[in-house]
Amino acid sequence: MKLTVLTLILLFLVAFANAQEISLFDANGEARAYIDANNRELPIYLWDGEPVAYLKVGRGNVYSIYGFNGNHLGWYEDGLVIDHDGYICGFAKGAVSKATAYEPYKGYKQYLPYKSYAEYEPYKPYRQSYFSNTPLTLFLRQGR
């Protein structure tokens, strides 16, 4: 009985810890970035700990991705990172039927930079079912 309760508590803690950070994978299934859902600013960090963007609720309760430089980069919807042309730049585990690689250790989180004035969110294009030619890391670095 004690073992069952301890196992349930351990599983709950593991699930709770994983819910605080959402890993983002590139088209090859490699972990490249993550969303810190524990922070109310919803920053996006590259795997080495560099903050490059953040999420903001946009039109239709879809998250817009903004760079700290104020540029609107794209959208985060249904676990997909979508660019301005509607193509997928990255995804969260389980959002697409693609195998993901082992997630290596993350770098230490750097301090969040100040946010520049955010430009107006453009109209969201129809979502494509193909991956973008722009790698996820390059897509997110446009926000520096």
C-alpha positions as CSV (number, residue, x, y, z in Angstrom):
1,M,0.0,0.0,0.0
2,K,2.8,2.4,0.9
3,L,4.6,1.6,-2.3
4,T,1.5,2.4,-4.4
5,V,0.9,5.7,-2.7
6,L,4.5,6.6,-3.0
7,T,4.5,5.7,-6.7
8,L,1.4,7.8,-7.3
9,I,2.9,10.8,-5.6
10,L,6.1,10.4,-7.6
11,L,4.2,10.2,-10.9
12,F,2.2,13.3,-10.0
13,L,5.4,15.2,-9.2
14,V,7.0,14.2,-12.4
15,A,3.9,15.1,-14.4
16,F,3.7,18.5,-12.6
17,A,7.4,19.3,-13.2
18,N,7.1,18.5,-16.9
19,A,4.0,20.6,-17.3
20,Q,6.0,23.7,-16.3
21,E,8.2,23.6,-19.4
22,I,7.0,22.8,-22.9
23,S,9.8,21.5,-25.1
24,L,9.8,22.6,-28.7
25,F,11.3,20.3,-31.4
26,D,12.5,21.2,-34.9
27,A,11.5,19.4,-38.2
28,N,14.0,16.6,-37.4
29,G,12.6,16.0,-34.0
30,E,15.5,17.5,-32.1
31,A,14.8,19.6,-29.0
32,R,15.8,23.2,-29.7
33,A,13.8,25.4,-27.5
34,Y,11.2,25.4,-24.6
35,I,8.4,27.5,-23.2
36,D,8.7,28.3,-19.5
37,A,5.0,28.0,-18.6
38,N,5.8,28.5,-15.0
39,N,6.7,32.2,-15.7
40,R,3.6,34.4,-16.3
41,E,5.5,36.2,-19.1
42,L,5.6,32.8,-21.0
43,P,9.2,33.3,-22.3
44,I,10.7,31.0,-25.0
45,Y,14.3,29.9,-24.4
46,L,16.7,28.2,-26.7
47,W,18.0,25.0,-25.3
48,D,21.2,26.7,-24.2
49,G,19.2,29.1,-21.9
50,E,19.1,32.2,-24.1
51,P,15.7,33.9,-24.0
52,V,14.6,34.8,-27.6
53,A,10.8,35.3,-27.6
54,Y,7.6,35.2,-25.6
55,L,4.0,34.2,-26.0
56,K,1.1,36.7,-25.8
57,V,-2.6,35.9,-26.2
58,G,-3.7,37.2,-29.6
59,R,-6.8,37.1,-31.7
60,G,-9.1,34.2,-31.3
61,N,-7.3,33.0,-28.1
62,V,-4.3,31.8,-30.1
63,Y,-0.9,32.7,-28.8
64,S,1.2,35.1,-30.8
65,I,5.0,34.7,-30.7
66,Y,6.8,38.0,-30.2
67,G,10.5,38.6,-30.1
68,F,11.9,40.8,-27.3
69,N,12.8,43.2,-30.1
70,G,9.0,43.7,-30.6
71,N,8.7,41.8,-33.9
72,H,5.8,39.4,-34.4
73,L,7.3,36.1,-35.3
74,G,4.4,33.8,-35.7
75,W,1.8,31.8,-33.7
76,Y,1.8,28.9,-31.2
77,E,-1.4,26.9,-31.7
78,D,-2.3,23.3,-30.8
79,G,1.4,22.6,-30.0
80,L,2.7,23.9,-33.3
81,V,5.0,26.9,-34.0
82,I,3.6,28.5,-37.2
83,D,5.4,31.2,-39.3
84,H,3.8,34.0,-41.2
85,D,3.3,31.8,-44.3
86,G,1.4,29.2,-42.3
87,Y,4.2,26.6,-42.3
88,I,5.3,24.7,-39.2
89,C,8.7,25.7,-37.8
90,G,8.5,23.6,-34.7
91,F,6.2,21.5,-32.5
92,A,5.6,20.3,-29.0
93,K,5.7,16.5,-28.3
94,G,2.5,14.8,-29.4
95,A,1.4,17.7,-31.7
96,V,2.5,15.8,-34.9
97,S,3.1,12.2,-35.6
98,K,6.9,12.4,-35.6
99,A,9.4,10.8,-33.4
100,T,11.4,13.0,-31.1
101,A,15.0,12.6,-30.0
102,Y,16.2,12.4,-26.4
103,E,16.1,15.8,-24.7
104,P,19.6,16.7,-23.5
105,Y,20.2,18.8,-20.4
106,K,19.2,22.4,-20.7
107,G,21.6,25.4,-20.2
108,Y,21.0,27.8,-17.4
109,K,18.3,30.3,-18.0
110,Q,19.6,33.8,-18.7
111,Y,17.9,36.9,-17.6
112,L,14.9,38.1,-19.6
113,P,15.7,41.2,-21.7
114,Y,13.3,44.2,-21.7
115,K,10.5,43.9,-24.2
116,S,10.3,46.4,-27.0
117,Y,7.0,47.8,-28.1
118,A,5.2,44.9,-29.8
119,E,4.1,45.4,-33.4
120,Y,0.6,44.7,-34.4
121,E,-0.3,41.1,-34.9
122,P,-0.9,40.3,-38.6
123,Y,-3.8,38.2,-39.8
124,K,-3.0,34.5,-39.3
125,P,-2.7,32.5,-42.6
126,Y,-4.2,29.1,-43.2
127,R,-2.1,26.5,-41.5
128,Q,-0.1,24.4,-43.8
129,S,0.7,20.7,-43.1
130,Y,4.3,21.1,-44.2
131,F,7.4,22.2,-42.3
132,S,9.0,25.5,-43.1
133,N,12.5,25.7,-44.7
134,T,13.4,28.0,-41.8
135,P,14.9,26.0,-38.9
136,L,13.2,26.6,-35.5
137,T,16.3,28.1,-33.9
138,L,16.7,30.6,-36.7
139,F,13.0,31.4,-36.6
140,L,13.2,32.2,-32.9
141,R,16.5,34.1,-33.1
142,Q,14.7,36.7,-35.2
143,G,13.3,37.9,-31.9
144,R,16.6,39.0,-30.4
